[in-house]
Amino acid sequence: MILRNLGDEIQGEQIICFYRKRDREVLFPMTSGHRGLRMKIRGLPARAIIEKSVEFVK
């Protein structure tokens, strides 16, 4: 499945991105005292592939 619509989201433990240009990284709050990184990538087309899926532990 290829997601191409505005607002589509992918989730994975490891994601590989192919792009031509990226904006600066921005720190943002996640859970508790942890912080995450966010960046915007650009390309024609920019692509992201999930290398390792998220495994949920019960």
C-alpha positions in Angstrom: 0.0 0.0 0.0 1.3 3.4 -0.9 0.0 6.3 1.1 -0.2 9.5 -0.9 -3.0 11.6 0.6 -2.5 14.7 2.8 -2.3 13.6 6.5 -1.4 10.0 5.8 0.8 8.5 8.5 3.2 5.6 8.8 4.4 4.0 12.1 7.3 1.7 12.6 10.3 1.1 15.0 12.8 1.8 12.2 11.9 3.9 9.1 14.2 4.7 6.2 13.7 7.9 4.2 14.8 8.8 0.7 14.8 12.5 0.0 16.6 15.4 -1.7 16.3 18.1 0.9 15.4 18.3 4.6 14.5 21.1 7.0 16.1 21.5 10.4 15.3 19.1 13.2 12.9 20.3 15.9 12.7 18.8 19.5 9.1 18.2 20.7 7.7 16.7 23.9 6.5 13.1 23.8 5.7 11.2 27.0 6.7 12.1 30.5 10.2 13.7 30.3 11.1 12.2 27.0 11.6 14.3 23.8 11.4 13.4 20.2 12.8 14.7 16.9 10.7 15.9 14.0 11.9 17.0 10.5 10.3 17.7 7.2 11.8 16.0 4.1 11.3 17.1 0.5 11.8 15.4 -2.8 10.3 14.4 -6.1 9.1 12.1 -4.6 10.2 11.8 -1.0 9.7 8.2 0.2 9.7 6.5 3.6 9.9 2.7 4.0 9.3 0.8 7.3 12.3 -1.4 8.0 11.1 -2.8 11.3 7.5 -2.8 12.4 6.3 -1.9 15.9 5.9 -4.9 18.2 3.4 -4.2 21.0 4.0 -6.0 24.3 0.9 -6.9 26.4 
